[in-house]
Amino acid sequence: MSIQNSALARPLRNTLKSRYAGAWTIGWCMLFALAFGACAEVANVPLVPQVPGQTETPNQPRGDQDATPQNPDPNNQPDADQPAQLPEGALHLVAVGDSLTEGVGDDSGIGYTGRLLSRVQTTRPGSTLVNFGLSGWTSDQLINGAYGTPSQLEGALAEKPDIACVWIGNNDMWQLYSSGPVTADLEDANLAEYTKNIDTILRRLTEAGAKVYVGLNDDQSKRPVSVKQMYFPDMNAAAQAQMSAQVDRYNKATTAAAKKYGATVCDFFNTTIFTTPATLSNDDVHPNAAGYDDIAAIWFASIEPDLK
């Protein structure tokens, strides 16, 4: 509650009139006593100086007001401060994402995460990694959990990682375009959901102190599974063109969130890993061992400068 001091500053007016000097003197004495008593009553109240146009409380000294608007524009935010440098010695890493993070398609079961850890250990011996990636998961499921499995994000945060690798969005897009014609309104709603989710993921990991690296999505419309319409009969040329444009929007949203929170972007868009038979598994969707070698190399190229 604001302290209002204006009443104390009002001049008191003497309305006493007397024909006799003695009465006049008594009246002024009484007035003086009243004024003195009022001052003594408020002597122990801390007064906060007022600035015209401002209302302040004792717990908010002048000059410390929060000027942030109540509903800031998420697209007009200042860039976050860069995260602190990685600590010396062994590091703890986490990876969150979908089947590409889980390692589907790699017969060895190592995936990119195992290969990445081996590379990190050459510079930081004793480093460890926990892989939370699960096939079929969307960005929303990564945050909230699914099918009775807890949230990947909460699991990753509980690990208190030094490094977090985030790569998500494939299934957000597959689910949109695999069920028939898609309107512009549906695409906009899908993009808004993904944008909100990638912002949440990067923000929470960064706030927890992790140095975050986030992967751009490849153009799924160019994967053989889309071109050949193997599993999705409605994935015709028109749908492929829509998907290609949506991937570009996803990656712009990811890049903007990375800039906002000081994360490092890893480019899996400008690669041939997902279109070249030599780096694809038999399902024409996921990388094979050679493909995961290349993926691990891209992750490490982004992380390595921060290990020195």
C-alpha positions as CSV (number, residue, x, y, z in Angstrom):
1,M,0.0,0.0,0.0
2,S,1.3,3.4,-0.9
3,I,2.1,5.9,1.8
4,Q,0.2,9.1,1.3
5,N,2.0,12.1,3.0
6,S,0.1,15.0,1.4
7,A,-2.2,15.5,4.4
8,L,0.8,16.1,6.7
9,A,1.9,19.0,4.5
10,R,-1.3,20.9,4.4
11,P,-1.1,24.2,6.3
12,L,-3.3,24.4,9.3
13,R,-5.4,27.4,9.5
14,N,-6.2,29.3,12.6
15,T,-9.8,30.2,12.8
16,L,-9.8,31.4,16.4
17,K,-10.9,34.9,16.9
18,S,-10.9,36.8,20.2
19,R,-11.3,40.3,21.3
20,Y,-8.8,39.8,24.1
21,A,-5.1,39.4,23.7
22,G,-5.0,36.6,26.3
23,A,-7.6,34.5,24.4
24,W,-5.6,35.1,21.2
25,T,-2.4,33.9,22.8
26,I,-4.1,30.8,24.3
27,G,-5.5,29.9,20.9
28,W,-2.1,30.0,19.2
29,C,-0.6,27.9,22.0
30,M,-3.3,25.3,21.5
31,L,-2.7,25.3,17.8
32,F,1.1,24.8,18.3
33,A,0.5,21.9,20.7
34,L,-1.8,20.2,18.2
35,A,0.7,20.6,15.4
36,F,3.6,19.3,17.6
37,G,1.6,16.3,18.7
38,A,0.7,15.4,15.0
39,C,4.4,15.5,14.0
40,A,5.4,13.4,17.0
41,E,2.8,10.8,16.1
42,V,4.3,10.2,12.6
43,A,7.9,10.7,13.5
44,N,8.6,6.9,13.3
45,V,6.9,6.3,9.9
46,P,9.6,5.9,7.1
47,L,8.7,8.5,4.5
48,V,9.3,7.5,0.8
49,P,9.9,10.5,-1.4
50,Q,7.4,10.7,-4.2
51,V,8.2,11.3,-7.9
52,P,5.5,13.0,-9.9
53,G,3.4,10.4,-11.7
54,Q,4.8,7.5,-9.6
55,T,3.4,5.5,-6.7
56,E,5.9,3.7,-4.6
57,T,6.0,1.5,-1.5
58,P,8.6,1.2,1.3
59,N,9.7,-2.2,-0.2
60,Q,10.4,-0.6,-3.6
61,P,12.8,2.3,-3.4
62,R,12.7,5.0,-6.0
63,G,14.5,4.0,-9.2
64,D,14.0,0.2,-8.8
65,Q,10.7,0.0,-10.6
66,D,10.3,-2.9,-13.1
67,A,9.8,-1.3,-16.5
68,T,9.0,-4.6,-18.2
69,P,5.6,-4.6,-19.8
70,Q,3.0,-7.1,-18.5
71,N,2.7,-8.9,-21.8
72,P,6.1,-8.5,-23.6
73,D,6.3,-9.4,-27.3
74,P,8.2,-12.7,-27.5
75,N,9.6,-11.7,-30.9
76,N,11.0,-8.5,-29.6
77,Q,13.1,-9.6,-26.6
78,P,16.7,-8.7,-26.0
79,D,19.3,-11.4,-26.5
80,A,20.1,-13.4,-23.4
81,D,23.5,-13.1,-21.8
82,Q,25.8,-15.8,-23.0
83,P,25.9,-18.8,-20.7
84,A,29.0,-19.2,-18.5
85,Q,32.0,-21.1,-19.8
86,L,32.0,-24.9,-19.3
87,P,33.7,-26.0,-16.1
88,E,37.1,-27.7,-16.2
89,G,37.5,-31.4,-16.2
90,A,34.9,-34.1,-16.9
91,L,31.5,-32.9,-18.2
92,H,28.0,-34.3,-17.8
93,L,25.9,-34.3,-21.0
94,V,22.2,-35.0,-21.7
95,A,20.4,-35.4,-25.0
96,V,16.7,-35.0,-25.6
97,G,14.8,-35.6,-28.8
98,D,13.1,-38.3,-31.0
99,S,14.3,-41.4,-32.9
100,L,17.3,-39.5,-34.3
101,T,18.5,-39.0,-30.7
102,E,17.5,-42.5,-29.6
103,G,19.6,-43.9,-32.4
104,V,17.1,-45.8,-34.5
105,G,18.6,-47.2,-37.6
106,D,22.0,-47.9,-36.1
107,D,22.5,-51.6,-35.8
108,S,25.3,-51.0,-33.3
109,G,22.9,-49.2,-30.9
110,I,25.4,-46.4,-30.3
111,G,23.7,-43.7,-32.3
112,Y,25.1,-40.2,-32.4
113,T,25.1,-39.8,-28.6
114,G,27.6,-42.6,-28.0
115,R,29.8,-41.4,-30.8
116,L,29.6,-37.8,-29.5
117,L,30.5,-38.8,-26.0
118,S,33.6,-40.7,-27.3
119,R,34.7,-37.5,-29.1
120,V,34.1,-35.3,-26.0
121,Q,36.1,-37.8,-23.8
122,T,39.2,-37.3,-26.0
123,T,39.3,-33.7,-24.7
124,R,37.5,-34.2,-21.4
125,P,38.2,-37.7,-20.0
126,G,35.6,-39.1,-17.7
127,S,32.7,-37.2,-19.3
128,T,29.3,-38.9,-19.2
129,L,26.1,-38.6,-21.1
130,V,22.4,-39.6,-20.5
131,N,20.3,-40.1,-23.6
132,F,16.6,-39.4,-23.1
133,G,15.6,-39.5,-26.8
134,L,12.6,-41.6,-27.7
135,S,11.2,-42.6,-31.1
136,G,8.0,-40.9,-32.2
137,W,8.1,-38.1,-29.7
138,T,7.0,-34.6,-30.5
139,S,8.2,-31.3,-28.9
140,D,5.1,-31.3,-26.7
141,Q,5.7,-34.8,-25.5
142,L,9.3,-34.0,-24.8
143,I,8.1,-31.4,-22.3
144,N,5.1,-33.1,-20.8
145,G,5.8,-36.9,-21.2
146,A,3.7,-39.4,-23.1
147,Y,2.5,-43.0,-22.9
148,G,3.2,-43.3,-19.2
149,T,6.8,-42.2,-19.7
150,P,7.9,-39.0,-17.8
151,S,9.0,-35.8,-19.4
152,Q,12.3,-35.9,-21.1
153,L,12.9,-32.3,-20.2
154,E,12.3,-32.9,-16.5
155,G,14.6,-35.9,-16.6
156,A,17.3,-33.9,-18.3
157,L,17.0,-31.0,-15.7
158,A,17.3,-33.5,-12.9
159,E,20.7,-34.5,-14.2
160,K,22.0,-31.0,-13.7
161,P,24.0,-31.2,-17.0
162,D,26.9,-29.1,-18.2
163,I,25.8,-29.6,-21.8
164,A,22.4,-30.3,-23.3
165,C,21.8,-31.4,-26.9
166,V,18.3,-30.7,-28.2
167,W,17.0,-32.1,-31.5
168,I,13.2,-32.2,-31.9
169,G,10.5,-31.5,-34.5
170,N,10.4,-34.3,-36.9
171,N,7.3,-35.9,-35.5
172,D,5.6,-32.5,-35.0
173,M,5.8,-32.3,-38.8
174,W,5.1,-35.9,-39.8
175,Q,1.9,-35.9,-37.8
176,L,0.7,-32.7,-39.5
177,Y,1.2,-33.9,-43.1
178,S,0.6,-37.6,-42.9
179,S,-3.1,-37.4,-42.6
180,G,-4.3,-35.7,-45.8
181,P,-4.5,-32.1,-47.0
182,V,-3.4,-29.4,-44.6
183,T,-4.7,-25.8,-44.6
184,A,-2.7,-22.7,-43.9
185,D,-4.5,-22.3,-40.6
186,L,-3.4,-25.8,-39.5
187,E,0.2,-25.0,-40.5
188,D,0.1,-21.7,-38.5
189,A,-1.3,-23.5,-35.4
190,N,1.3,-26.2,-35.7
191,L,4.2,-23.7,-36.1
192,A,2.9,-21.7,-33.1
193,E,2.9,-24.8,-30.9
194,Y,6.4,-25.8,-32.0
195,T,7.7,-22.3,-31.5
196,K,6.3,-22.2,-28.0
197,N,7.7,-25.6,-27.1
198,I,11.2,-25.0,-28.4
199,D,11.3,-21.7,-26.5
200,T,10.3,-23.5,-23.3
201,I,12.9,-26.3,-23.8
202,L,15.8,-23.9,-24.4
203,R,14.7,-21.5,-21.7
204,R,14.5,-24.0,-19.0
205,L,17.7,-25.8,-19.8
206,T,19.6,-22.5,-20.0
207,E,18.1,-21.2,-16.8
208,A,19.3,-24.5,-15.1
209,G,22.9,-23.6,-16.1
210,A,23.3,-26.0,-19.0
211,K,25.2,-24.9,-22.2
212,V,22.7,-25.7,-24.8
213,Y,23.2,-26.9,-28.4
214,V,20.1,-27.3,-30.6
215,G,19.8,-29.0,-34.0
216,L,18.0,-27.7,-37.0
217,N,15.7,-30.1,-38.7
218,D,16.5,-31.5,-42.1
219,D,13.9,-31.2,-44.9
220,Q,11.9,-34.3,-44.4
221,S,10.1,-33.7,-47.7
222,K,13.3,-34.7,-49.4
223,R,13.8,-38.0,-47.6
224,P,13.2,-41.1,-49.7
225,V,10.3,-42.0,-47.4
226,S,8.5,-38.9,-48.6
227,V,9.6,-38.9,-52.2
228,K,8.6,-42.5,-52.7
229,Q,5.4,-42.1,-50.6
230,M,6.3,-45.3,-48.9
231,Y,4.4,-45.0,-45.6
232,F,2.3,-41.9,-46.2
233,P,0.2,-42.2,-49.4
234,D,-1.1,-38.7,-49.0
235,M,2.5,-37.3,-49.1
236,N,2.1,-36.1,-52.7
237,A,4.1,-33.4,-54.4
238,A,1.8,-30.6,-53.0
239,A,2.2,-31.9,-49.5
240,Q,6.0,-32.2,-49.9
241,A,6.2,-28.6,-51.0
242,Q,4.1,-27.5,-48.0
243,M,6.4,-29.6,-45.7
244,S,9.5,-28.1,-47.1
245,A,8.2,-24.6,-46.4
246,Q,7.2,-25.5,-42.9
247,V,10.6,-26.9,-42.2
248,D,12.1,-23.6,-43.1
249,R,9.7,-21.9,-40.6
250,Y,10.6,-24.4,-37.9
251,N,14.3,-23.7,-38.3
252,K,13.8,-20.0,-38.2
253,A,11.9,-20.4,-34.9
254,T,14.7,-22.6,-33.6
255,T,17.3,-20.1,-34.6
256,A,15.4,-17.2,-33.0
257,A,15.0,-19.2,-29.7
258,A,18.7,-20.1,-29.8
259,K,19.7,-16.5,-30.2
260,K,17.3,-15.4,-27.4
261,Y,18.8,-17.9,-24.9
262,G,22.5,-18.0,-26.1
263,A,22.3,-21.5,-27.4
264,T,24.5,-22.8,-30.3
265,V,22.8,-24.0,-33.5
266,C,23.9,-27.2,-35.1
267,D,23.1,-27.4,-38.8
268,F,21.4,-30.6,-39.9
269,F,19.5,-28.8,-42.7
270,N,22.4,-28.3,-45.1
271,T,23.5,-31.9,-45.2
272,T,23.0,-34.9,-47.5
273,I,22.8,-37.4,-44.6
274,F,19.1,-37.9,-45.0
275,T,19.0,-38.1,-48.8
276,T,22.1,-40.2,-49.6
277,P,21.7,-44.0,-49.6
278,A,25.2,-44.5,-48.1
279,T,24.1,-42.8,-44.9
280,L,20.6,-44.1,-44.6
281,S,19.2,-47.3,-43.1
282,N,16.9,-49.7,-45.0
283,D,13.8,-47.8,-43.8
284,D,14.8,-44.7,-45.9
285,V,14.0,-42.6,-42.8
286,H,16.7,-43.0,-40.2
287,P,20.5,-42.8,-40.6
288,N,22.7,-45.9,-40.5
289,A,26.0,-46.2,-38.6
290,A,27.8,-44.1,-41.2
291,G,25.0,-41.5,-41.0
292,Y,25.3,-41.3,-37.2
293,D,29.1,-40.9,-37.6
294,D,28.4,-37.8,-39.7
295,I,25.8,-36.5,-37.2
296,A,28.1,-36.9,-34.2
297,A,30.8,-35.0,-36.2
298,I,28.4,-32.1,-36.7
299,W,27.5,-31.9,-33.0
300,F,31.1,-32.1,-32.0
301,A,32.2,-29.4,-34.4
302,S,29.8,-27.0,-32.5
303,I,30.8,-28.2,-29.1
304,E,34.6,-28.5,-29.5
305,P,35.4,-24.8,-29.4
306,D,33.8,-24.6,-25.9
307,L,35.8,-27.5,-24.6
308,K,39.1,-25.6,-24.8
